[in-house]
Amino acid sequence: MDSKVLCSDGDPMGAAIYDYHRNGKAGTLVVRSSMFEDDEIPVNDLFRDFSQMPELERIALEEAHGSVLDVGAGSGCHSLALKQMGKDVVAIDISPLSVEVMKERGIDARQVNLYDESFSDRFDTVLMLMNGTGIIGTLDNMPSFFARMRQLLKPGGCVLVDSSDLRYLFEEEDGSLMIDLADDYYGQLDYQMLYEGVEGEPFDWLYVDFDTLAFYAEENGFRAELVAEGDHYDYLARLTVLP
Ligand code: SAH
């Protein structure tokens, strides 16, 4: 697995977060994929507080126990909410500008790639939110993802992660699915972020349905539970490490 971090001149999302933190506004943050038309991420959504979060995220924050690792923490919205709940949280992100903002917001934030094994702290809960499975990248990466989670979790610890089942993009009116089984899994996307002339490197981003996630969890020594379902094919899962 790639375990590098970003440079500040190749960190579009961090630049957007940095501008918003500094000026209360930001330019247009664009997400590009070969699967879709360009889409925009509203930067103020990345600064949502507890009351503005989707229910699945609020449930995840309430379920988080003990020492918490917020992976791919962005602006630090979840870390901040956890701190306000009196919970003990460390945030990591590959984005240097996001980490700088999180530090200014009073969060214990480190510029660390999830797969960098020199980061060897252990946690009771690993939190991955806003399509947290995205960071897994592709289904091929599932074994290394679970191996890394086993390193990061204390005995009995768990991962709280959200995702969406993208099947709705392929559903016909009669409910049948238009998916070519010879293709890659339908939730594997390629993404690229752009912000004010800053172009990020393209990366793989995984959306995964709960049954597929549960299959890989069990193959890799974890128990998967469906904690809650959202109203549009989205869900929150708990992955508990087995001894
Ligand atoms: N969790 C935040 C941000 C989600 S965007 C929120 O809900 O608002 C995904 C974040 O993951 C980005 O900030 C990106 O820089 C970070 N990221 C992507 N790959 C990563 C990796 N391998 N290790 C750590 N962070 C990563």
Boltz pocket constraint, residues with backbone or C-beta under 6 A from the ligand:
constraints:
  - pocket:
      binder: B
      contacts: [[A, 2], [A, 4], [A, 13], [A, 45], [A, 46], [A, 71], [A, 72], [A, 73], [A, 74], [A, 75], [A, 76], [A, 77], [A, 92], [A, 93], [A, 94], [A, 95], [A, 98], [A, 112], [A, 113], [A, 114], [A, 115], [A, 128], [A, 129], [A, 130], [A, 135]]
      max_distance: 6.0
